[in-house]
Amino acid sequence: MTEQQELRIGEVAERAGVSVATLRYYEARGLLPPARREGGRRSYDETVLARLAVIRALKAAGFALDEIRRLLTDDDVRVAGSRQELVARRLQDVRRTIAGLQEVERALEDAVDCGCISLENCDRILTVAASRRAKH
């Protein structure tokens, strides 16, 4: 097993594409394990880069930071069910968003072909808008 290289906070920030303040914030929020301190400076091993990549992916999927912390830090087997529920709920949200965007896509495709002078008076657009209001 190879020894992990120690990285200063600035190097981690640069390699991960985040600010130093973001790293400190993530550490304070429990998303990152506490950095080692050497001469008053934070030091991380390279595994923090993979952790930051996972955090970025989960944020892109729409998870809030508190949810990400729960997903990453609860290693208790009893928590696995709640972790799966959290991911399943997010998956449902994503699927609803996709369905809504597909509806908008169809409406825009119709609007391109409809020939209406004004979209405000376009029956196709108004129908989609009314449908979306009824769902929310």
C-alpha positions as a Markdown table, in Angstrom:
| # | Residue | x | y | z |
|---|---|---|---|---|
| 1 | Met | 0.0 | 0.0 | 0.0 |
| 2 | Thr | 1.4 | 3.4 | -1.0 |
| 3 | Glu | 1.6 | 6.2 | 1.5 |
| 4 | Gln | -0.8 | 9.1 | 0.8 |
| 5 | Gln | 0.8 | 12.4 | -0.2 |
| 6 | Glu | 0.0 | 15.3 | 2.2 |
| 7 | Leu | -1.5 | 18.3 | 0.5 |
| 8 | Arg | -1.8 | 21.8 | 1.9 |
| 9 | Ile | -5.2 | 23.4 | 1.8 |
| 10 | Gly | -4.4 | 25.7 | -1.1 |
| 11 | Glu | -3.2 | 22.8 | -3.2 |
| 12 | Val | -6.4 | 20.9 | -2.4 |
| 13 | Ala | -8.5 | 23.9 | -3.3 |
| 14 | Glu | -6.7 | 24.4 | -6.6 |
| 15 | Arg | -6.8 | 20.7 | -7.6 |
| 16 | Ala | -10.5 | 20.3 | -6.6 |
| 17 | Gly | -11.6 | 23.6 | -8.2 |
| 18 | Val | -13.0 | 25.1 | -5.0 |
| 19 | Ser | -12.0 | 27.9 | -2.8 |
| 20 | Val | -10.0 | 27.6 | 0.5 |
| 21 | Ala | -13.1 | 29.1 | 2.2 |
| 22 | Thr | -15.2 | 26.3 | 0.8 |
| 23 | Leu | -12.9 | 23.7 | 2.2 |
| 24 | Arg | -13.0 | 25.3 | 5.6 |
| 25 | Tyr | -16.8 | 25.5 | 5.4 |
| 26 | Tyr | -17.2 | 21.9 | 4.4 |
| 27 | Glu | -14.9 | 20.9 | 7.2 |
| 28 | Ala | -17.0 | 22.9 | 9.7 |
| 29 | Arg | -20.2 | 21.4 | 8.4 |
| 30 | Gly | -18.8 | 17.9 | 8.7 |
| 31 | Leu | -18.6 | 17.1 | 5.0 |
| 32 | Leu | -14.8 | 16.7 | 5.2 |
| 33 | Pro | -12.9 | 15.1 | 8.0 |
| 34 | Pro | -10.9 | 17.5 | 10.1 |
| 35 | Ala | -7.6 | 18.4 | 8.5 |
| 36 | Arg | -4.4 | 17.6 | 10.3 |
| 37 | Arg | -2.6 | 20.6 | 11.6 |
| 38 | Glu | 1.1 | 21.1 | 11.0 |
| 39 | Gly | 2.6 | 24.3 | 12.3 |
| 40 | Gly | -0.9 | 25.9 | 12.3 |
| 41 | Arg | -1.6 | 24.9 | 8.7 |
| 42 | Arg | -4.2 | 22.5 | 7.5 |
| 43 | Ser | -2.9 | 19.4 | 5.7 |
| 44 | Tyr | -5.0 | 16.7 | 4.0 |
| 45 | Asp | -4.2 | 13.4 | 2.4 |
| 46 | Glu | -5.1 | 12.8 | -1.3 |
| 47 | Thr | -8.3 | 11.0 | -0.4 |
| 48 | Val | -9.9 | 14.3 | 0.2 |
| 49 | Leu | -9.9 | 14.9 | -3.6 |
| 50 | Ala | -12.2 | 11.9 | -4.2 |
| 51 | Arg | -14.4 | 13.0 | -1.4 |
| 52 | Leu | -14.7 | 16.5 | -2.9 |
| 53 | Ala | -15.6 | 14.9 | -6.3 |
| 54 | Val | -18.4 | 13.0 | -4.6 |
| 55 | Ile | -19.7 | 16.1 | -2.9 |
| 56 | Arg | -19.7 | 18.0 | -6.2 |
| 57 | Ala | -21.6 | 15.1 | -7.9 |
| 58 | Leu | -24.2 | 15.0 | -5.1 |
| 59 | Lys | -24.6 | 18.8 | -5.2 |
| 60 | Ala | -25.1 | 18.5 | -9.0 |
| 61 | Ala | -27.8 | 15.9 | -8.3 |
| 62 | Gly | -29.6 | 18.4 | -6.1 |
| 63 | Phe | -28.7 | 17.2 | -2.7 |
| 64 | Ala | -28.5 | 19.9 | 0.1 |
| 65 | Leu | -25.3 | 20.0 | 2.1 |
| 66 | Asp | -27.0 | 18.5 | 5.2 |
| 67 | Glu | -28.2 | 15.6 | 3.1 |
| 68 | Ile | -24.7 | 15.1 | 1.6 |
| 69 | Arg | -23.2 | 15.0 | 5.1 |
| 70 | Arg | -25.8 | 12.3 | 6.1 |
| 71 | Leu | -25.0 | 10.4 | 2.9 |
| 72 | Leu | -21.3 | 10.5 | 3.5 |
| 73 | Thr | -20.9 | 10.3 | 7.2 |
| 74 | Asp | -23.4 | 7.8 | 8.5 |
| 75 | Asp | -21.7 | 4.4 | 8.2 |
| 76 | Asp | -24.0 | 2.7 | 10.7 |
| 77 | Val | -25.9 | -0.2 | 9.0 |
| 78 | Arg | -29.1 | 0.9 | 10.7 |
| 79 | Val | -28.8 | 4.2 | 8.7 |
| 80 | Ala | -28.5 | 2.4 | 5.3 |
| 81 | Gly | -32.3 | 2.3 | 5.0 |
| 82 | Ser | -32.7 | 6.0 | 5.6 |
| 83 | Arg | -29.8 | 6.7 | 3.1 |
| 84 | Gln | -31.6 | 4.6 | 0.5 |
| 85 | Glu | -34.9 | 6.5 | 1.2 |
| 86 | Leu | -33.1 | 9.9 | 0.8 |
| 87 | Val | -31.6 | 8.8 | -2.5 |
| 88 | Ala | -34.9 | 7.3 | -3.7 |
| 89 | Arg | -36.7 | 10.6 | -2.8 |
| 90 | Arg | -34.1 | 12.6 | -4.8 |
| 91 | Leu | -34.5 | 10.2 | -7.7 |
| 92 | Gln | -38.3 | 10.9 | -7.7 |
| 93 | Asp | -37.6 | 14.6 | -7.7 |
| 94 | Val | -35.2 | 14.3 | -10.6 |
| 95 | Arg | -37.7 | 12.3 | -12.6 |
| 96 | Arg | -40.4 | 14.9 | -11.9 |
| 97 | Thr | -38.1 | 17.6 | -13.1 |
| 98 | Ile | -37.2 | 15.7 | -16.2 |
| 99 | Ala | -40.9 | 15.1 | -17.0 |
| 100 | Gly | -41.6 | 18.8 | -16.5 |
| 101 | Leu | -38.7 | 19.8 | -18.8 |
| 102 | Gln | -39.9 | 17.3 | -21.4 |
| 103 | Glu | -43.3 | 18.9 | -21.3 |
| 104 | Val | -41.7 | 22.4 | -21.7 |
| 105 | Glu | -39.7 | 21.0 | -24.6 |
| 106 | Arg | -42.8 | 19.7 | -26.4 |
| 107 | Ala | -44.5 | 23.1 | -25.8 |
| 108 | Leu | -41.5 | 24.9 | -27.3 |
| 109 | Glu | -41.4 | 22.5 | -30.3 |
| 110 | Asp | -45.1 | 23.2 | -30.8 |
| 111 | Ala | -44.6 | 27.0 | -30.5 |
| 112 | Val | -41.9 | 26.9 | -33.2 |
| 113 | Asp | -44.4 | 25.3 | -35.6 |
| 114 | Cys | -47.6 | 27.0 | -34.5 |
| 115 | Gly | -47.4 | 30.2 | -36.4 |
| 116 | Cys | -48.9 | 32.3 | -33.7 |
| 117 | Ile | -47.9 | 36.0 | -33.8 |
| 118 | Ser | -47.8 | 36.2 | -30.0 |
| 119 | Leu | -46.9 | 33.4 | -27.6 |
| 120 | Glu | -49.1 | 35.1 | -25.0 |
| 121 | Asn | -52.1 | 34.2 | -27.1 |
| 122 | Cys | -50.8 | 30.8 | -28.3 |
| 123 | Asp | -53.3 | 28.1 | -27.3 |
| 124 | Arg | -50.5 | 25.5 | -27.1 |
| 125 | Ile | -48.4 | 27.5 | -24.7 |
| 126 | Leu | -51.4 | 28.5 | -22.6 |
| 127 | Thr | -52.5 | 24.9 | -22.3 |
| 128 | Val | -49.1 | 23.8 | -21.1 |
| 129 | Ala | -48.9 | 26.8 | -18.7 |
| 130 | Ala | -52.3 | 25.9 | -17.2 |
| 131 | Ser | -51.3 | 22.3 | -16.9 |
| 132 | Arg | -48.1 | 23.2 | -15.0 |
| 133 | Arg | -50.1 | 25.5 | -12.7 |
| 134 | Ala | -52.6 | 22.8 | -11.9 |
| 135 | Lys | -49.7 | 20.4 | -10.9 |
| 136 | His | -48.1 | 22.8 | -8.5 |
